[in-house]
């Protein structure tokens, strides 16, 4: 029900970029620019200052942003509350998840939840943890699942389950026969890493520094943008990586990869994030409870 121009304005104001707002909204940049132009004509004032490749909110834009957030939140709450009067859990469920969680944990959980609630229309957006956090903060996702601590002060965080990161390599790689590996041993071998912005990358770098190893000292030979592509490279024997045990379970069963514990062990907590101030529908609440329980069951079984 909310004015589409306000939705577009809100995204641009939060991103301070027409290009990034277009990506978040799954629109073209010209379409975003057109919506902002229409809104500025409606109010007969500029909402953004543009110059030197950057944009910033004008005083009028700051005021519109204040009211836009209230209007969008109330509009969303109205839609949900009216839908819930039927007594059934249904509607659109926009879920974001970082790569490892999306590829190896959530698909089954979403399928099971859909079976329990046929009127739910789930949509899964996959990106790295940093991007998922941003989209949840922009209200373009209902909830996000991330692999690193939240950096957004306006997001509520709930812990889901623990996930162990291990040394992953080909059975023929020099580290493959080790029972455990100390961080200092890793400097001697070729390293394949996840991309900057990845929760796994951020958590690994923090662990290495705490262990007295600078990430810059690692023999980095390649950066990969997803766990699946990472596994493919590791299977060639090019190097080792540090990744979630969950991401290599199938490859381990097939004998294509091995997972060796680090010493000390590297265990992180997977988290759910959602806006602190946003009304939570019965649908989102039900999914949060269901997903939390299933993630813990999966982690315990592993």
Secondary structure, DSSP 4 states (H G I P E B T S, - for coil): ---HHHHHHHHHHHHT-HHHHHHHHT--HHHHHHHHHHHHHHHTS-SEEEETTEEEE-HHHHHHHHHHHHHHHHHHHHHHHHHHTTSS--EEEEEEE-HHHIIIIIHHHHHHHHHH-TTEEEEEEE--HHHHHHHHHTTSSSEEEESS----TTEEEEEEEEEEEEEEE-TTSTTTT-SEEEHHHHTTSEEEEEPTT-HHHHHHHHHHHHTT--GGGSEEEEEESSHHHHHHHHTTTS-BEEEEGGGGHHHHHHTS-EEEEEES-EEEEEEEEEESSSPPPHHHHHHHHHHHHHHHHHHHH-
